[in-house]
Amino acid sequence: MLALSDDEILDFVAAGSMRAFAVLCVRKLPWLALCAANAHGDRARALDGAARVMIKVWENAPLWPPRSGRLDRRLLDLLEAGPGGGGQKADAIDDEDIAALIRQVVGDCASRPQKRAGWLDRLFGG
């Protein structure tokens, strides 16, 4: 599964694969947390924001068009824009923070239902 593209993995996530979602979290959460930290200047808000984005990915993946090639852009759009860090640098986010975040998000989503859409909705992004 690690050799698949992000769009291919997202197709598996849309079909309800928790394994694919875990792989997607491993790929995207570190980058997303750093983007959030740069935007907010606050480590705790960055980790929380990144977690909320990935939960939205799990819930809404069945509604997104397949192979749109827009995953990174969509993730950044979902990341709530808030007041910037005012030039302040966030405390460092380390590997242990990211590992804990991945465990938290994947564990939380394991019990969450995904939104369901018909195949036409998924095909056309309805």
C-alpha positions in Angstrom: 0.0 0.0 0.0 2.9 2.3 0.6 3.7 2.4 -3.2 0.3 3.8 -4.0 -0.3 7.4 -4.8 -2.2 9.7 -2.4 -5.2 9.6 -4.8 -5.2 5.8 -4.9 -5.0 5.6 -1.1 -7.8 8.1 -0.8 -9.9 5.8 -3.0 -9.4 3.0 -0.4 -10.2 5.5 2.4 -13.4 6.4 0.6 -14.3 2.7 0.6 -13.8 2.5 4.4 -10.3 1.1 4.7 -8.9 2.0 8.1 -5.5 0.6 7.0 -5.4 3.0 4.1 -6.4 5.9 6.4 -3.6 5.0 8.7 -1.1 5.1 5.8 -2.6 8.5 4.7 -2.2 9.8 8.2 1.5 8.7 8.3 2.1 10.5 5.0 0.2 13.7 5.6 -0.1 14.4 9.4 3.6 15.5 9.9 3.4 18.0 7.0 -0.1 19.2 8.0 1.0 19.7 11.6 4.0 21.8 10.4 1.8 23.9 8.1 -0.6 24.5 11.0 2.3 25.4 13.4 3.7 27.9 10.9 0.2 29.4 10.4 -0.7 29.6 14.1 2.6 29.8 16.0 1.1 27.5 18.6 2.0 23.9 19.0 -1.2 22.7 20.7 -3.5 24.5 18.2 -1.4 23.1 15.3 -1.7 19.5 16.5 -5.4 19.9 17.2 -6.0 21.5 13.8 -4.1 18.8 12.0 -6.1 16.1 13.8 -9.4 17.8 13.0 -8.5 18.0 9.3 -7.7 14.2 9.1 -11.0 13.4 10.9 -12.8 15.4 8.2 -10.9 13.5 5.6 -12.1 10.2 7.0 -15.7 11.4 7.3 -15.9 13.1 3.9 -13.7 11.0 1.6 -16.6 9.0 0.1 -18.1 12.3 -1.1 -15.0 13.6 -2.9 -14.3 12.8 -6.6 -11.8 10.1 -7.2 -8.3 10.8 -8.5 -8.8 14.6 -8.4 -5.1 15.2 -7.7 -6.0 17.9 -5.2 -5.4 16.2 -1.9 -2.8 18.5 -0.6 -4.8 21.6 -1.6 -7.9 20.1 0.0 -6.1 19.5 3.2 -4.8 23.0 3.4 -8.3 24.3 2.6 -9.7 22.3 5.5 -7.0 23.6 7.9 -8.8 26.4 9.6 -7.2 29.7 8.9 -6.7 31.5 12.1 -4.7 34.4 13.4 -1.1 33.9 12.5 1.6 33.3 15.1 2.5 37.0 14.9 6.0 36.0 13.9 6.3 33.7 16.9 7.7 30.3 16.2 5.7 27.4 17.6 7.4 25.0 20.0 9.0 22.1 18.1 6.8 19.3 17.0 8.8 16.1 17.3 8.4 12.5 16.2 6.7 11.5 19.4 4.1 14.2 19.0 3.4 13.0 15.5 3.2 9.3 16.5 0.8 10.1 19.3 -1.3 12.3 17.0 -1.5 9.4 14.4 -2.6 7.0 17.1 -5.2 9.4 18.4 -6.7 10.2 15.0 -6.7 6.7 13.6 -8.2 5.4 16.9 -10.8 8.1 16.9 -11.9 7.5 13.4 -12.1 3.7 13.9 -15.5 4.3 15.6 -16.7 7.2 13.4 -19.0 6.5 10.5 -18.2 7.9 7.1 -20.7 9.9 5.1 -22.1 7.7 2.4 -22.7 8.7 -1.2 -23.9 6.9 -4.3 -21.4 6.1 -6.9 -22.5 9.0 -9.1 -22.0 11.4 -6.2 -18.5 10.1 -5.7 -17.8 10.2 -9.5 -19.0 13.8 -9.9 -18.1 15.1 -6.4 -21.7 15.6 -5.3 
